Amino acid sequence: MQIGVPKETAPRERRVALAPDSVTRLVKAGAQVVVERGAGVAASFPDSAYEAAGATLAATAAEVLAASDVVTKVQRPSADEARAFKSGAVLISLFQPSAAADVLPVLAERSVTALSLERVPRITRAQSMDVLSSQSTVAGYKAVLIGASMMPKFLPMLTTAAGNIAPAKAFILGAGVAGLQAIATARRLGAVVSAFDVRPAVREQVQSLGATFVAAEALASDAEDKGGYAREQSVEQQQRTAALLHGHLKQMDLVVTTAQIPGRPAPRLITAAMVADMRAGSVIVDLAAESGGNCELTTPGETVNANGVLIYGAVDVPSTVPTHASQMFGRNVLTLLQHLMKDGAITIDVKDEIAGPMCVVYQGQPRT
């Protein structure tokens, strides 16, 4: 069985689907791994590291795709790349099926079976395969660093010959994986941290990291679904949340928003009116920019200045920490491959509780 790792072609993407440490383990398990030259360079993994791990190098992506039984990518392939796949191959990548109308028919024509990494189920057996969680960890960490670099003041309290500097106040909206990592990072950098989430169950996790949990008077007991994600709030709950956030935001220096609902636009938590009442010099880093943004003024990939408040629409943040993001991504993919490998080959069973929900194309047939 040959596993192929082509170089990523999506704009801004610096990660690679398999880092050398994961390649080593796959080779030891009996797989052949072929890597396109330069695939890991942007993540600080030179070709020599892949050769040392036991991989074979190919000069072009076409060579990798034409000969590989399994193709691992970070982002889904373009339609042109999909046409170069070996017939009957298996694709493993982030996919976003709703935005892949041009790619799905091509994969179907090639009888490719495609697994979408966004669809790894939230079950205990699949935790080590959960790419969204591992990459959210990277995003939460980096969001605070981005915000700190944009602020016109220090995050920590400082005692200097020129007097004392009060610590900045950081507010994290959403206490999922990204939010919890943002809380931990802001605390390590010395900020006074508070956090909000519609799910009462995360209060203890927030407080265990040394942050204050900001709670509306009546958070819904059913605010999360079976997968642990937040449900959409009712109109009445949204109004109570808005009033709470409006008052709290007025005192904040750094705000990191992470709230998202799978398969739906990100909830609008910060309105233009709220931004207008924030301090000049405060910063909002919106990690939900690519799914619509938690802030009304967010523009993906851009920094908006609203009367002295900077709103950064963060996109593809994990790619800005490509070495560790790639290592974590690769280990998720490695664990998935180990689950799928049987007798030296990949076996996809749509009845499997892990592979089934992930499968968006099966043996040439698109699946919902």
Backbone hydrogen bonds in HBPLUS format (Angstrom, degrees):
<---DONOR---> <-ACCEPTOR-->    atom                        ^
c    i                          cat <-CA-CA->   ^        H-A-AA   ^      H-
h    n   atom  resd res      DA  || num        DHA   H-A  angle D-A-AA Bond
n    s   type  num  typ     dist DA aas  dist angle  dist       angle   num
A0032-GLN N   A0001-MET O   2.97 MM  31  6.13 177.1  1.97 168.1 167.3     1
A0069-ASP N   A0002-GLN O   2.93 MM  67  5.35 135.2  2.14 131.6 144.4     2
A0070-VAL N   A0002-GLN O   3.12 MM  68  6.45 152.8  2.19 157.7 161.2     3
A0003-ILE N   A0032-GLN O   2.71 MM  29  6.11 162.0  1.74 162.4 167.5     4
A0034-VAL N   A0003-ILE O   2.91 MM  31  6.27 159.0  1.95 154.8 161.2     5
A0004-GLY N   A0070-VAL O   2.70 MM  66  6.10 166.4  1.72 164.1 168.2     6
A0072-THR N   A0004-GLY O   2.98 MM  68  6.23 170.7  1.99 174.9 171.9     7
A0005-VAL N   A0034-VAL O   2.89 MM  29  6.27 148.1  1.99 159.4 165.7     8
A0036-GLU N   A0005-VAL O   3.04 MM  31  6.31 167.3  2.05 149.2 149.9     9
A0013-GLU N   A0010-ALA O   3.19 MM   3  5.58 160.7  2.23 127.5 132.1    10
A0022-SER N   A0019-ALA O   3.06 MM   3  5.63 129.5  2.33 115.9 127.5    11
A0023-VAL N   A0019-ALA O   3.17 MM   4  6.49 154.9  2.24 150.8 158.4    12
A0024-THR N   A0020-PRO O   2.97 MM   4  6.21 158.2  2.02 154.2 158.2    13
A0026-LEU N   A0022-SER O   3.09 MM   4  6.39 152.2  2.17 147.6 155.4    14
A0027-VAL N   A0023-VAL O   2.91 MM   4  6.14 162.8  1.94 160.5 164.5    15
A0028-LYS N   A0024-THR O   3.03 MM   4  6.25 158.2  2.08 146.5 152.6    16
A0029-ALA N   A0025-ARG O   3.10 MM   4  6.25 132.2  2.33 132.3 144.3    17
A0029-ALA N   A0026-LEU O   3.09 MM   3  4.99 128.4  2.37  91.4 105.5    18
A0031-ALA N   A0026-LEU O   3.08 MM   5  5.59 158.9  2.12 152.9 146.2    19
A0030-GLY N   A0027-VAL O   2.94 MM   3  5.16 159.1  1.98 107.5 113.8    20
A0056-THR N   A0033-VAL O   2.82 MM  23  6.23 162.8  1.85 157.8 162.8    21
A0035-VAL N   A0056-THR O   2.80 MM  21  6.20 156.7  1.85 162.0 169.9    22
A0058-ALA N   A0035-VAL O   2.91 MM  23  5.97 153.4  1.98 138.9 141.9    23
A0039-ALA N   A0036-GLU O   3.02 MM   3  5.50 155.0  2.08 142.7 140.8    24
A0037-ARG N   A0058-ALA O   2.84 MM  21  5.86 156.9  1.89 175.5 168.0    25
A0041-VAL N   A0038-GLY O   3.32 MM   3  5.16 156.4  2.38 100.3 107.1    26
A0043-ALA N   A0040-GLY O   3.05 MM   3  5.31 139.5  2.22 105.6 117.5    27
A0045-PHE N   A0040-GLY O   2.79 MM   5  4.68 161.6  1.82 140.6 137.0    28
A0044-SER N   A0041-VAL O   2.93 MM   3  4.96 159.3  1.97 112.5 114.3    29
A0049-ALA N   A0046-PRO O   2.97 MM   3  5.47 138.3  2.15 110.5 121.2    30
A0050-TYR N   A0047-ASP O   3.04 MM   3  5.29 124.0  2.37 101.6 115.5    31
A0051-GLU N   A0047-ASP O   3.02 MM   4  6.40 156.2  2.08 152.8 160.1    32
A0052-ALA N   A0048-SER O   2.93 MM   4  6.09 155.9  1.99 142.8 149.2    33
A0053-ALA N   A0049-ALA O   3.08 MM   4  6.23 132.2  2.32 130.4 142.6    34
A0055-ALA N   A0050-TYR O   2.95 MM   5  5.42 159.6  1.99 156.1 149.4    35
A0054-GLY N   A0051-GLU O   3.03 MM   3  5.16 155.1  2.09 102.9 110.9    36
A0064-VAL N   A0060-THR O   3.40 MM   4  6.75 154.3  2.47 139.8 146.2    37
A0064-VAL N   A0061-ALA O   3.02 MM   3  5.04 113.1  2.48  95.5 111.8    38
A0065-LEU N   A0061-ALA O   2.85 MM   4  6.10 169.2  1.86 165.2 166.7    39
A0066-ALA N   A0062-ALA O   2.98 MM   4  5.92 161.0  2.02 146.3 151.6    40
A0090-VAL N   A0069-ASP O   2.88 MM  21  6.27 152.1  1.96 143.7 152.5    41
A0071-VAL N   A0090-VAL O   2.78 MM  19  6.21 160.9  1.82 165.3 171.9    42
A0092-ILE N   A0071-VAL O   2.92 MM  21  6.25 157.2  1.97 168.2 171.4    43
A0073-LYS N   A0092-ILE O   2.98 MM  19  6.33 164.7  2.01 160.6 163.9    44
A0094-LEU N   A0074-VAL O   2.93 MM  20  5.77 159.1  1.98 141.2 146.8    45
A0082-ALA N   A0078-SER O   2.90 MM   4  6.14 158.8  1.94 150.9 157.1    46
A0083-ARG N   A0079-ALA O   3.12 MM   4  6.39 141.7  2.27 143.2 152.1    47
A0084-ALA N   A0081-GLU O   2.94 MM   3  5.37 149.3  2.04 110.4 119.9    48
A0085-PHE N   A0082-ALA O   3.19 MM   3  5.45 167.4  2.21 110.5 114.2    49
A0089-ALA N   A0086-LYS O   3.13 MM   3  5.53 150.7  2.22 141.5 137.3    50
A0088-GLY N   A0110-ARG O   2.98 MM  22  6.50 154.2  2.05 155.8 162.5    51
A0113-THR N   A0089-ALA O   2.94 MM  24  6.41 159.6  1.98 156.3 162.5    52
A0091-LEU N   A0113-THR O   2.81 MM  22  6.17 159.1  1.85 150.3 156.6    53
A0115-LEU N   A0091-LEU O   2.80 MM  24  6.08 163.7  1.83 159.4 164.0    54
A0093-SER N   A0115-LEU O   3.29 MM  22  6.62 167.4  2.31 173.2 173.7    55
A0117-LEU N   A0093-SER O   2.89 MM  24  5.60 164.8  1.91 131.3 135.4    56
A0099-ALA N   A0096-GLN O   2.90 MM   3  5.74 158.9  1.95 130.1 136.1    57
A0100-ALA N   A0097-PRO O   3.06 MM   3  4.98 166.8  2.08 112.3 113.2    58
A0103-VAL N   A0100-ALA O   3.03 MM   3  5.33 139.8  2.20 107.6 119.0    59
A0104-LEU N   A0100-ALA O   3.08 MM   4  6.15 169.0  2.09 173.5 173.5    60
A0106-VAL N   A0103-VAL O   3.07 MM   3  5.37 118.6  2.47 105.8 121.0    61
A0107-LEU N   A0103-VAL O   3.03 MM   4  6.32 163.3  2.05 163.0 168.1    62
A0108-ALA N   A0104-LEU O   2.96 MM   4  6.16 155.3  2.02 150.8 158.3    63
A0109-GLU N   A0105-PRO O   2.93 MM   4  6.18 152.3  2.00 144.6 151.4    64
A0110-ARG N   A0106-VAL O   3.12 MM   4  6.41 144.1  2.26 143.6 152.9    65
A0112-VAL N   A0107-LEU O   2.95 MM   5  5.21 169.3  1.96 158.3 155.0    66
A0111-SER N   A0108-ALA O   2.99 MM   3  4.96 159.0  2.03 105.7 111.0    67
A0114-ALA N   A0361-VAL O   2.82 MM 247  4.93 140.1  1.97 124.0 136.6    68
A0360-VAL N   A0114-ALA O   2.91 MM 246  5.68 157.5  1.96 154.1 161.6    69
A0116-SER N   A0358-MET O   2.79 MM 242  5.08 169.7  1.80 142.5 142.0    70
A0119-ARG N   A0116-SER O   3.01 MM   3  5.64 156.3  2.06 115.2 122.5    71
A0120-VAL N   A0117-LEU O   3.45 MM   3  5.63 163.9  2.47 111.2 109.6    72
A0123-ILE N   A0121-PRO O   2.95 MM   2  5.63 132.1  2.18 104.8  90.6    73
A0126-ALA N   A0123-ILE O   3.04 MM   3  5.51 140.2  2.20 110.7 121.7    74
A0127-GLN N   A0124-THR O   3.29 MM   3  5.41 171.1  2.30 109.9 112.4    75
A0129-MET N   A0126-ALA O   2.92 MM   3  5.21 157.8  1.96 113.1 120.3    76
A0130-ASP N   A0127-GLN O   3.24 MM   3  5.31 167.7  2.26 109.0 112.5    77
A0131-VAL N   A0129-MET O   2.98 MM   2  6.02 111.2  2.46 116.9 101.7    78
A0134-SER N   A0130-ASP O   3.23 MM   4  6.58 166.2  2.25 150.8 154.5    79
A0135-GLN N   A0131-VAL O   2.91 MM   4  6.01 167.0  1.93 158.4 161.6    80
A0136-SER N   A0132-LEU O   2.92 MM   4  5.89 140.1  2.08 135.9 147.0    81
A0137-THR N   A0133-SER O   3.05 MM   4  6.29 143.7  2.19 145.1 153.5    82
A0139-ALA N   A0135-GLN O   2.99 MM   4  6.28 160.1  2.03 144.8 150.4    83
A0140-GLY N   A0136-SER O   2.86 MM   4  5.99 163.9  1.89 152.1 155.3    84
A0141-TYR N   A0137-THR O   3.21 MM   4  6.35 161.2  2.25 145.1 149.8    85
A0142-LYS N   A0138-VAL O   2.98 MM   4  6.19 171.9  1.98 157.2 159.4    86
A0143-ALA N   A0139-ALA O   2.89 MM   4  5.88 151.3  1.97 148.6 156.0    87
A0146-ILE N   A0142-LYS O   2.86 MM   4  6.12 158.0  1.90 157.2 163.4    88
A0147-GLY N   A0143-ALA O   2.93 MM   4  6.14 164.2  1.96 146.6 151.0    89
A0148-ALA N   A0144-VAL O   2.83 MM   4  6.01 159.1  1.87 149.2 155.2    90
A0149-SER N   A0145-LEU O   3.01 MM   4  6.18 150.3  2.10 142.7 150.0    91
A0150-MET N   A0146-ILE O   3.14 MM   4  6.42 132.1  2.38 141.7 154.4    92
A0150-MET N   A0147-GLY O   3.11 MM   3  5.14 134.7  2.33  96.7 109.3    93
A0151-MET N   A0147-GLY O   3.08 MM   4  6.27 130.0  2.34 145.2 158.1    94
A0168-ALA N   A0155-LEU O   2.86 MM  13  4.75 162.3  1.89 132.1 138.1    95
A0158-LEU N   A0165-ILE O   3.03 MM   7  4.90 151.0  2.11 128.9 138.0    96
A0165-ILE N   A0158-LEU O   2.68 MM   7  4.90 160.5  1.72 153.3 156.8    97
A0160-THR N   A0163-GLY O   3.11 MM   3  5.13 157.9  2.16 124.4 130.0    98
A0163-GLY N   A0160-THR O   2.92 MM   3  5.13 157.0  1.97 112.7 114.7    99
A0192-VAL N   A0168-ALA O   2.89 MM  24  6.21 170.4  1.90 167.3 168.8   100
A0253-ASP N   A0169-LYS O   2.91 MM  84  5.28 162.0  1.94 143.8 149.6   101
A0254-LEU N   A0169-LYS O   3.10 MM  85  6.41 159.6  2.14 153.2 154.0   102
A0170-ALA N   A0192-VAL O   2.85 MM  22  6.03 159.7  1.89 147.7 154.6   103
A0194-SER N   A0170-ALA O   2.94 MM  24  6.39 152.3  2.02 155.7 164.6   104
A0171-PHE N   A0254-LEU O   2.79 MM  83  6.25 153.1  1.87 155.4 164.6   105
A0256-VAL N   A0171-PHE O   2.95 MM  85  6.40 156.2  2.00 155.0 162.3   106
A0172-ILE N   A0194-SER O   2.93 MM  22  6.40 157.2  1.98 146.6 152.6   107
A0196-PHE N   A0172-ILE O   2.92 MM  24  6.41 152.4  2.00 160.8 166.3   108
A0173-LEU N   A0256-VAL O   2.88 MM  83  6.25 163.7  1.91 155.2 160.6   109
A0258-THR N   A0173-LEU O   2.79 MM  85  5.89 157.0  1.84 161.8 167.5   110
A0174-GLY N   A0196-PHE O   2.70 MM  22  5.82 169.0  1.71 168.9 170.7   111
A0180-LEU N   A0176-GLY O   2.88 MM   4  5.96 164.8  1.91 154.7 158.3   112
A0181-GLN N   A0177-VAL O   3.10 MM   4  6.27 156.1  2.16 145.4 151.9   113
A0182-ALA N   A0178-ALA O   2.90 MM   4  6.12 150.1  1.99 146.7 155.7   114
A0183-ILE N   A0179-GLY O   2.89 MM   4  6.17 154.0  1.96 148.8 155.7   115
A0184-ALA N   A0180-LEU O   3.01 MM   4  6.24 165.9  2.03 147.0 150.2   116
A0185-THR N   A0181-GLN O   2.93 MM   4  6.09 157.1  1.99 145.9 152.1   117
A0186-ALA N   A0182-ALA O   2.91 MM   4  6.03 166.9  1.93 151.5 155.2   118
A0187-ARG N   A0183-ILE O   2.93 MM   4  6.10 154.4  2.00 150.1 157.5   119
A0188-ARG N   A0184-ALA O   2.96 MM   4  6.17 156.7  2.02 143.5 149.9   120
A0189-LEU N   A0185-THR O   3.02 MM   4  6.28 141.2  2.18 143.9 154.3   121
A0191-ALA N   A0186-ALA O   3.04 MM   5  5.59 159.8  2.09 160.1 154.0   122
A0190-GLY N   A0187-ARG O   2.94 MM   3  5.08 158.1  1.99 105.9 112.6   123
A0212-THR N   A0193-VAL O   3.04 MM  19  6.48 157.8  2.09 139.0 142.7   124
A0195-ALA N   A0212-THR O   2.82 MM  17  6.21 148.8  1.92 169.0 173.7   125
A0214-VAL N   A0195-ALA O   2.75 MM  19  5.79 176.9  1.75 166.2 167.3   126
A0202-VAL N   A0199-ARG O   3.26 MM   3  6.07 167.1  2.28 123.6 126.1   127
A0203-ARG N   A0200-PRO O   3.14 MM   3  5.70 169.2  2.16 120.8 123.8   128
A0205-GLN N   A0202-VAL O   3.07 MM   3  5.22 116.8  2.48 100.9 116.4   129
A0206-VAL N   A0202-VAL O   3.03 MM   4  6.31 161.6  2.07 162.0 166.9   130
A0207-GLN N   A0203-ARG O   2.96 MM   4  6.22 168.2  1.97 157.5 160.6   131
A0208-SER N   A0204-GLU O   2.87 MM   4  5.92 145.2  1.99 142.9 152.3   132
A0209-LEU N   A0206-VAL O   3.17 MM   3  5.52 147.2  2.28 104.8 114.0   133
A0211-ALA N   A0206-VAL O   3.36 MM   5  5.72 159.9  2.40 146.2 142.7   134
A0210-GLY N   A0207-GLN O   3.00 MM   3  5.12 161.4  2.04 107.7 112.5   135
A0231-ARG N   A0223-ALA O   2.72 MM   8  5.28 164.7  1.74 135.7 137.5   136
A0225-ASP N   A0229-TYR O   2.77 MM   4  5.54 152.8  1.84 156.9 165.3   137
A0228-GLY N   A0225-ASP O   3.01 MM   3  5.39 164.2  2.03 114.2 118.8   138
A0238-GLN N   A0234-SER O   2.87 MM   4  6.11 155.2  1.93 152.1 159.5   139
A0239-GLN N   A0235-VAL O   3.02 MM   4  6.29 149.8  2.11 147.0 154.4   140
A0240-ARG N   A0236-GLU O   3.13 MM   4  6.45 156.9  2.18 147.5 153.2   141
A0241-THR N   A0237-GLN O   2.92 MM   4  6.12 162.1  1.95 150.8 156.3   142
A0242-ALA N   A0238-GLN O   2.90 MM   4  6.04 158.8  1.94 146.0 151.8   143
A0243-ALA N   A0239-GLN O   3.12 MM   4  6.33 160.4  2.16 146.5 150.6   144
A0244-LEU N   A0240-ARG O   3.10 MM   4  6.33 159.4  2.14 149.0 154.4   145
A0245-LEU N   A0241-THR O   2.90 MM   4  6.13 169.3  1.91 160.2 162.5   146
A0246-HIS N   A0242-ALA O   2.91 MM   4  5.97 161.4  1.94 150.2 155.6   147
A0247-GLY N   A0243-ALA O   3.36 MM   4  6.52 162.8  2.40 144.0 146.9   148
A0248-HIS N   A0244-LEU O   3.21 MM   4  6.45 156.4  2.27 147.1 153.8   149
A0249-LEU N   A0245-LEU O   2.85 MM   4  5.88 164.8  1.87 162.3 164.8   150
A0251-GLN N   A0248-HIS O   3.26 MM   3  6.08 161.0  2.30 121.4 125.2   151
A0252-MET N   A0249-LEU O   3.13 MM   3  5.22 168.2  2.14 112.4 116.1   152
A0283-VAL N   A0253-ASP O   2.89 MM  30  6.30 153.7  1.96 145.4 151.6   153
A0255-VAL N   A0283-VAL O   2.79 MM  28  6.16 153.4  1.86 158.3 166.6   154
A0285-VAL N   A0255-VAL O   2.79 MM  30  6.24 160.8  1.83 163.0 169.2   155
A0257-THR N   A0285-VAL O   3.00 MM  28  6.37 159.7  2.04 151.2 157.2   156
A0287-LEU N   A0257-THR O   2.87 MM  30  5.77 149.9  1.96 155.4 160.2   157
A0264-ARG N   A0261-ILE O   3.02 MM   3  5.56 155.5  2.08 147.4 145.3   158
A0266-ALA N   A0291-SER O   2.83 MM  25  5.51 168.6  1.84 145.8 149.0   159
A0269-LEU N   A0294-ASN O   2.80 MM  25  5.23 140.0  1.96 130.7 142.5   160
A0270-ILE N   A0294-ASN O   2.91 MM  24  6.18 166.3  1.93 157.8 158.2   161
A0296-GLU N   A0270-ILE O   2.75 MM  26  6.11 162.7  1.78 174.3 179.4   162
A0274-MET N   A0271-THR O   3.11 MM   3  5.20 122.1  2.46  96.5 110.4   163
A0275-VAL N   A0271-THR O   3.10 MM   4  6.48 158.3  2.15 150.4 156.0   164
A0276-ALA N   A0272-ALA O   2.95 MM   4  6.18 151.7  2.03 146.2 154.0   165
A0277-ASP N   A0274-MET O   3.12 MM   3  5.36 140.4  2.28 101.9 112.6   166
A0278-MET N   A0275-VAL O   3.01 MM   3  5.18 163.2  2.04 109.6 115.0   167
A0282-SER N   A0279-ARG O   3.21 MM   3  5.67 159.2  2.26 130.9 131.3   168
A0281-GLY N   A0308-GLY O   2.84 MM  27  5.53 166.6  1.86 126.1 130.7   169
A0310-LEU N   A0282-SER O   3.10 MM  28  6.54 155.1  2.16 161.0 159.9   170
A0284-ILE N   A0310-LEU O   2.76 MM  26  6.15 160.1  1.80 164.2 169.6   171
A0312-TYR N   A0284-ILE O   2.78 MM  28  6.14 168.3  1.79 171.0 171.2   172
A0286-ASP N   A0312-TYR O   2.93 MM  26  6.07 169.9  1.94 166.6 170.0   173
A0289-ALA N   A0286-ASP O   3.41 MM   3  5.63 152.7  2.49 112.2 111.7   174
A0314-ALA N   A0286-ASP O   3.16 MM  28  5.73 133.7  2.39 128.5 141.1   175
A0291-SER N   A0288-ALA O   3.05 MM   3  5.58 150.2  2.14 115.8 124.5   176
A0293-GLY N   A0288-ALA O   2.79 MM   5  4.61 140.2  1.95 139.2 127.2   177
A0292-GLY N   A0289-ALA O   3.24 MM   3  5.28 156.2  2.29 113.3 111.2   178
A0298-THR N   A0295-CYS O   3.18 MM   3  5.43 168.5  2.19 113.4 116.8   179
A0302-GLU N   A0299-THR O   3.05 MM   3  5.56 159.7  2.09 144.1 142.8   180
A0301-GLY N   A0313-GLY O   2.65 MM  12  5.10 151.3  1.73 139.4 142.1   181
A0313-GLY N   A0302-GLU O   2.96 MM  11  5.53 173.0  1.96 161.6 162.6   182
A0304-VAL N   A0311-ILE O   2.83 MM   7  5.05 164.8  1.85 145.9 146.6   183
A0311-ILE N   A0304-VAL O   2.79 MM   7  5.05 160.8  1.83 149.9 156.5   184
A0306-ALA N   A0309-VAL O   2.83 MM   3  5.06 169.5  1.84 152.3 150.7   185
A0309-VAL N   A0306-ALA O   3.14 MM   3  5.06 164.8  2.17 106.2 110.7   186
A0319-SER N   A0316-ASP O   3.16 MM   3  5.76 140.9  2.33 113.3 122.8   187
A0320-THR N   A0317-VAL O   2.84 MM   3  5.47 163.3  1.87 124.2 130.0   188
A0321-VAL N   A0318-PRO O   3.04 MM   3  5.52 163.9  2.07 114.1 119.1   189
A0325-ALA N   A0321-VAL O   3.04 MM   4  5.92 157.8  2.09 161.3 165.8   190
A0326-SER N   A0322-PRO O   2.93 MM   4  5.66 152.5  2.01 131.7 138.7   191
A0327-GLN N   A0323-THR O   3.05 MM   4  6.33 155.7  2.11 145.9 153.0   192
A0328-MET N   A0324-HIS O   2.95 MM   4  6.11 165.7  1.97 151.4 154.4   193
A0329-PHE N   A0325-ALA O   2.88 MM   4  6.00 161.8  1.92 146.0 152.0   194
A0330-GLY N   A0326-SER O   2.76 MM   4  5.79 165.0  1.78 148.9 153.7   195
A0331-ARG N   A0327-GLN O   3.01 MM   4  6.19 149.0  2.11 142.2 150.0   196
A0332-ASN N   A0328-MET O   3.07 MM   4  6.36 150.5  2.16 146.0 153.7   197
A0333-VAL N   A0329-PHE O   2.99 MM   4  6.35 160.6  2.03 153.1 158.2   198
A0334-LEU N   A0330-GLY O   2.77 MM   4  5.94 155.9  1.83 145.8 153.4   199
A0335-THR N   A0331-ARG O   3.05 MM   4  6.18 162.5  2.08 143.5 147.0   200
A0336-LEU N   A0332-ASN O   3.10 MM   4  6.39 154.6  2.17 145.6 152.8   201
A0337-LEU N   A0333-VAL O   2.83 MM   4  6.11 162.4  1.86 156.0 160.8   202
A0338-GLN N   A0334-LEU O   2.88 MM   4  6.16 157.7  1.93 152.4 158.7   203
A0339-HIS N   A0335-THR O   3.05 MM   4  6.28 143.6  2.19 139.0 148.4   204
A0339-HIS N   A0336-LEU O   3.06 MM   3  5.05 121.0  2.43  94.2 109.3   205
A0340-LEU N   A0336-LEU O   3.00 MM   4  6.32 142.9  2.14 145.3 156.0   206
A0340-LEU N   A0337-LEU O   3.05 MM   3  5.00 120.4  2.42  93.1 108.3   207
A0341-MET N   A0337-LEU O   2.83 MM   4  5.93 134.4  2.04 151.4 163.3   208
A0347-THR N   A0340-LEU O   3.00 MM   7  5.58 167.1  2.01 146.1 149.0   209
A0342-LYS N   A0345-ALA O   2.76 MM   3  5.44 166.0  1.78 163.9 166.4   210
A0345-ALA N   A0342-LYS O   3.12 MM   3  5.44 155.1  2.19 109.5 117.0   211
A0352-ASP N   A0349-ASP O   2.89 MM   3  5.37 162.1  1.92 116.6 122.7   212
A0356-GLY N   A0352-ASP O   2.93 MM   4  5.20 148.3  2.03 132.4 142.4   213
A0358-MET N   A0355-ALA O   3.13 MM   3  5.18 125.1  2.44  98.5 113.3   214
A0359-CYS N   A0355-ALA O   3.13 MM   4  6.15 129.0  2.40 151.6 163.7   215
A0359-CYS N   A0356-GLY O   3.26 MM   3  5.47 147.5  2.37 106.6 115.2   216
A0367-ARG N   A0360-VAL O   2.77 MM   7  4.84 163.6  1.80 132.2 130.0   217
A0362-TYR N   A0365-GLN O   2.83 MM   3  5.13 169.8  1.85 137.6 138.7   218
A0365-GLN N   A0362-TYR O   2.92 MM   3  5.13 158.4  1.97 111.8 119.0   219
